[in-house]
């Protein structure tokens, strides 16, 4: 997972997610774009509630193999932690 933020100032600073792209590797044969998660953040306030709701969507549509279901809980927590660090 990679994360970054745009620190450009353009007038009043608004604490909302402006442009969001989230991709995770190590959970499927190829890196997955977490579109539902990113969409839940886009345009919304950078607060704990928004982040928690988006993190829950990180696993939407996932169909884990029998032995890899534990990765869904890890992914939810990882997305929440990374996004919280980005906005801190």
Buried (B, 14 or more C-beta within 10 A) or exposed (E): BEEEBEEEEEEEEEEEBEEBEBEBEEBBEEEBEBBBBBBBBBEBBBEEEBBBBBBBBBBEEBEBEEEEEEBBEEBBEBBBBBBBEBBE
